[in-house]
Amino acid sequence: MYLIWCFSGSHIRKDPIETDVFQARCIGEGMKRLGVNKFSVFGTSYGGYVAYRMADIYPEEVEKEVILSCGICCTVEQKAEETKKIGKDIAEILVTQRPEDLRFLMNRVLYRPPYWVPEFLLQDFINVMCMAHRREKMETMYHLLHAKANLKPPILNQYI
């Protein structure tokens, strides 16, 4: 099994926005060049979008896939409803610049969020994980949240 985990913005690029479809093609072609003819994929969060697209684009090569914490099948309306419930810009929370937004995210996604985390640790995490290539990460986030491309995701035949 090959682990697929991707997030656009981990490198500098000069081309238009790299979509989940673009990244799925890159990884699939890379696997072919490595001589890997059959494989299973695992994707979490954005990697789930990429894994889903890989299974669609390479149905003969992808035997099984596991997708966790991914909104690939959510409609635009469902995404808008969840955004309204939160009351904040989801992209700003996921690619945060402020410790209070990171604390908000941790309280939403962790089963047992830490009782207390010093603000300097949160800021250091933000500086390392969110600030590098922020523009590219935000472009990808807005594409996933607002694009009409995911209106009808393809039905996959692989074991999911």
N, C-alpha and C positions, 0 to 999 in steps of 0.2 A: 504494500500500500504506500502511496506517495502522499505526503501531507502538502496541501495547497493552502497557503495563507498569503494574502496579498492586500496591500493597501496602496492605492495610487499616491504618489508624492514622496515615495521613499527614495527617489532619485530625481535628478534634474532632467527635464525633457523640453524639447522645442516644438513638438507636434501638438495638435489639438488634444482636447481632453481624452484621456485613456479610459475607456468605458470597461465595464465588466466583460463585454463581448471581446474587445480588443485584447484584454489580458488573458482571457480564456484561449483565444487563438494563439497568442504568444507561447503560453505554457504547453498547449497541445502540440504545436509545431516543434517546440523544444523536446518534448517527450519522443516524438517521431525521430528527430535527429539523433537522439541518444539510443535509438533502437528499441524503445519500449513500446510494444504493440498493444498490450492490455494492461490496464491499471485501474485502481480504485482511488477515489478522491475524497478528501475530508475538508470541509470549509466551515469556518466559523465567522459570523458577522459578514464583513465584506467578502471574505474568502468563500462564503456560502454562495454569494451571487456568482462569483467566478466559477466555482465548482458546478453550479447549476448550468451555467452556460457551456461549460466544457462537456457535460453530459449531453446537451442538446447538439452541439457542433460535432462532437466525436462519439456518436452512439455505438460504434463498433469497438472503440478502444476503451471507453469507460464502462467497466463491468458493474461497479457498485459505487454509491456515494453516500456520504453522511453530511448533513447540513445542520448546523446548530445556530441558534440566535440570529436568524436571517429573515428579512421581510420580503423575500423575492415574490411571494404570492399575495402580498397586500395590495389592495387597490389604492388608487390615488385618494379616494374618499376616506378609506380606513386610515391612511397615513395622516390626512388632514385632521381627522377626528382625534387621533392620538396626540397630535401636536397641540390641538386646542385644549385637551385635558391637561397637558403639561403646562401650557401657558408660556412657554419659552421657545426660542428658535432651537430646534433639535440639533442642527449643524453646529451652532455655537456651543452647545452642551457637549457634543461628542468630540469636537476639535476645539476644546476650550482654551481660553486665555486667562481665565480668572479662577483662583482657588475656590471661591464660593460655588462656581458652576461645577467644578470637579467634585466637590463635596456633595452637591445635589445629585450628580450622576451616580456617585458611589452609593448614596442612600436609596436610589431607585433600582440599581442592578445587583447589589450584593444582598445575599440572604441575611447575613449578620454584618452590617457595615461596622467599621471600627468606631468605637465610642468617641475617640478623639485622635486627630492627626494634626501635627503642627503645620501651620500655614506654609512655613518655608519648605517642608517636604512636598506639599502639594504643588507649590510654585516650581520646585526643581523638577518634578515629574512633568509638569506642563512644558517647561523649557526644553526638556529632552524629547518628549514624545509628541508634542503638539505644534511646536513653533517651527520646526524645520519643515520647509516646503508647505507651509500652511495654505497658501493660495491653491495649490494643486489638490490638497486634501479637501478643501472647501468646495472646489469645483466638482470633485467626485461625489461628495456628500449631496450637493444640490442636484446633481444628475440623478442619483438614486432616489432622492426624496420627491423630486418634482417632474422627472422625465415621464413622458407618456410611453416610453419604450417597454415598460413592464406591465402594460395593461392586461395582456393575455400571455402569461408565460407558457412556453410549450409544455405539452404533456410528455413526460419522460418514460421510457420503457425499462430503464435500469432498475435494479433493486435499490430502493432508497430507504 
